[in-house]
Amino acid sequence: MSIYESGEDYLLAILVIKERKGICHSIDVAEETGYSKASVSIAMKKREFDSFEFYIFLKS
């Protein structure tokens, strides 16, 4: 399953923010990646990345 570069950026940002703050919100991802809040919101709604792939990413 392929993942877009922006999807990778979201995953990495979520991981970094979660480790730093213990919780992650869309606004945090937007600030961390430099993407607009709307872009982050749309990507999360569309699930640009597969949820299982996301789980594996966080566990590794």
TORKOLSE-804172 format. One record per residue: chain; residue number from 1; x, y, z of N, C-alpha, C in turn; residue in one letter. Coordinates in steps of 0.1 Angstrom, whole numbers, plus 2048, in hexadecimal, padded with zeros to 3 digits. Layout:
N
{"A"; NUM; {X; Y; Z}; {X; Y; Z}; {X; Y; Z}; "a"}
...
//
This chain:
60
{"A"; 1; {808; 7F4; 800}; {800; 800; 800}; {809; 80C; 800}; "m"}
{"A"; 2; {806; 816; 7F7}; {80F; 821; 7F6}; {809; 82D; 7FF}; "s"}
{"A"; 3; {812; 836; 803}; {80E; 841; 80B}; {814; 84D; 805}; "i"}
{"A"; 4; {80C; 858; 805}; {811; 864; 7FF}; {81B; 86B; 808}; "y"}
{"A"; 5; {824; 873; 803}; {82E; 87A; 80B}; {827; 882; 816}; "e"}
{"A"; 6; {81D; 889; 813}; {816; 891; 81D}; {811; 888; 828}; "s"}
{"A"; 7; {80C; 87C; 825}; {807; 872; 82F}; {813; 86E; 838}; "g"}
{"A"; 8; {81F; 86C; 832}; {82A; 869; 83A}; {82E; 875; 844}; "e"}
{"A"; 9; {82C; 881; 83E}; {82F; 88D; 847}; {825; 88D; 853}; "d"}
{"A"; 10; {818; 88A; 850}; {80E; 88A; 85B}; {812; 880; 865}; "y"}
{"A"; 11; {816; 874; 861}; {819; 869; 86A}; {825; 86D; 873}; "l"}
{"A"; 12; {82F; 872; 86C}; {83B; 876; 874}; {838; 881; 87E}; "l"}
{"A"; 13; {830; 88B; 87A}; {82C; 896; 882}; {824; 891; 88E}; "a"}
{"A"; 14; {81B; 888; 88B}; {812; 882; 896}; {81B; 87B; 8A0}; "i"}
{"A"; 15; {825; 873; 89B}; {82E; 86C; 8A4}; {836; 875; 8AD}; "l"}
{"A"; 16; {83C; 87F; 8A7}; {844; 889; 8AE}; {83C; 891; 8B8}; "v"}
{"A"; 17; {831; 895; 8B4}; {828; 89D; 8BD}; {823; 894; 8C9}; "i"}
{"A"; 18; {81F; 888; 8C6}; {81B; 87F; 8D0}; {826; 87C; 8DA}; "k"}
{"A"; 19; {832; 87A; 8D6}; {83D; 878; 8DF}; {840; 884; 8E7}; "e"}
{"A"; 20; {83F; 890; 8E1}; {842; 89C; 8E8}; {837; 8A1; 8F2}; "r"}
{"A"; 21; {82A; 89F; 8EE}; {81F; 8A5; 8F6}; {816; 89A; 8FC}; "k"}
{"A"; 22; {817; 88E; 8F7}; {80E; 883; 8FC}; {801; 883; 8F5}; "g"}
{"A"; 23; {7FE; 88D; 8ED}; {7F1; 88E; 8E6}; {7F3; 896; 8D9}; "i"}
{"A"; 24; {7EB; 893; 8CF}; {7ED; 89A; 8C2}; {7E0; 89E; 8BD}; "c"}
{"A"; 25; {7DF; 8AB; 8B9}; {7D3; 8B0; 8B2}; {7D7; 8B4; 8A4}; "h"}
{"A"; 26; {7CD; 8B6; 89C}; {7CF; 8BA; 88E}; {7D6; 8C7; 88D}; "s"}
{"A"; 27; {7D3; 8D0; 896}; {7DA; 8DE; 895}; {7E9; 8DC; 898}; "i"}
{"A"; 28; {7ED; 8D2; 8A1}; {7FB; 8CF; 8A3}; {802; 8CA; 897}; "d"}
{"A"; 29; {7FB; 8C1; 890}; {800; 8BC; 883}; {802; 8C7; 879}; "v"}
{"A"; 30; {7F9; 8D0; 878}; {7FA; 8DB; 86E}; {806; 8E4; 872}; "a"}
{"A"; 31; {807; 8E7; 87E}; {813; 8EF; 882}; {820; 8E8; 880}; "e"}
{"A"; 32; {820; 8DB; 883}; {82D; 8D4; 882}; {831; 8D2; 874}; "e"}
{"A"; 33; {827; 8CF; 86B}; {82B; 8CC; 85D}; {82B; 8D9; 854}; "t"}
{"A"; 34; {824; 8E3; 858}; {824; 8EF; 850}; {818; 8EF; 846}; "g"}
{"A"; 35; {810; 8E4; 846}; {805; 8E3; 83D}; {7F9; 8EB; 844}; "y"}
{"A"; 36; {7F0; 8EF; 83C}; {7E5; 8F6; 841}; {7DC; 8ED; 84A}; "s"}
{"A"; 37; {7D4; 8F4; 853}; {7CB; 8EC; 85B}; {7C1; 8E5; 853}; "k"}
{"A"; 38; {7BC; 8EB; 848}; {7B2; 8E5; 83F}; {7B8; 8D9; 839}; "a"}
{"A"; 39; {7C4; 8D9; 834}; {7CB; 8CE; 82D}; {7CC; 8C2; 837}; "s"}
{"A"; 40; {7D0; 8C5; 843}; {7D1; 8BA; 84D}; {7C4; 8B4; 850}; "v"}
{"A"; 41; {7BA; 8BD; 852}; {7AC; 8B8; 854}; {7A7; 8AF; 849}; "s"}
{"A"; 42; {7A9; 8B3; 83D}; {7A4; 8AB; 831}; {7AC; 89E; 831}; "i"}
{"A"; 43; {7B9; 89E; 833}; {7C1; 892; 832}; {7BC; 888; 83D}; "a"}
{"A"; 44; {7B9; 88D; 849}; {7B5; 884; 854}; {7A7; 87E; 851}; "m"}
{"A"; 45; {79F; 886; 84B}; {791; 881; 847}; {792; 877; 83C}; "k"}
{"A"; 46; {79B; 879; 832}; {79C; 870; 827}; {7A5; 864; 82B}; "k"}
{"A"; 47; {7AB; 865; 837}; {7B4; 85A; 83B}; {7BE; 857; 830}; "r"}
{"A"; 48; {7C6; 861; 82D}; {7D0; 860; 822}; {7D9; 855; 824}; "e"}
{"A"; 49; {7DB; 850; 831}; {7E3; 845; 834}; {7DA; 83B; 83B}; "f"}
{"A"; 50; {7DC; 82E; 838}; {7D4; 823; 83E}; {7D6; 822; 84D}; "d"}
{"A"; 51; {7CC; 820; 854}; {7CC; 820; 863}; {7D5; 815; 868}; "s"}
{"A"; 52; {7D6; 809; 861}; {7DE; 7FF; 866}; {7ED; 803; 864}; "f"}
{"A"; 53; {7F0; 809; 858}; {7FD; 80E; 856}; {801; 818; 860}; "e"}
{"A"; 54; {7F8; 820; 864}; {7FA; 82A; 86E}; {7FE; 824; 87C}; "f"}
{"A"; 55; {7F7; 819; 87F}; {7F9; 812; 88C}; {807; 80C; 88B}; "y"}
{"A"; 56; {80B; 805; 880}; {818; 7FF; 87F}; {823; 80A; 880}; "i"}
{"A"; 57; {821; 816; 87A}; {82A; 821; 87A}; {82D; 825; 889}; "f"}
{"A"; 58; {822; 826; 891}; {823; 82B; 89E}; {82A; 820; 8A7}; "l"}
{"A"; 59; {828; 814; 8A4}; {82E; 809; 8AC}; {83D; 807; 8A9}; "k"}
{"A"; 60; {842; 80B; 89D}; {850; 809; 899}; {859; 813; 89F}; "s"}
//
